[in-house]
Amino acid sequence: MKRKVQPKPETLVPPEILEQAERALSPDRLAKAAKCSVCGADTTVLADEPLCWVCRRLKISAWRETEQQAPAQE
């Protein structure tokens, strides 16, 4: 017995557009790839300081804690 040939699924986006989008993304990813300055994980440079998403969240949380504690000390 042979398997029935499966029809190719219809794509919503033409392959040419997908190829063009992949080519447009690849240089950006490679050019901005960096290591986190805190933990060394792979990251993209979004700001002046290269931080991974975990370290960036920890930094933001620390800022919020500092801002909340300042009025309580006055």
Summary of the structure (lengths in Angstrom):
residues: 74
radius of gyration: 22.9
end to end distance: 82.6
largest distance: 82.6
contacts: 124
relative contact order: 0.08
helix: 53%
strand: 8%
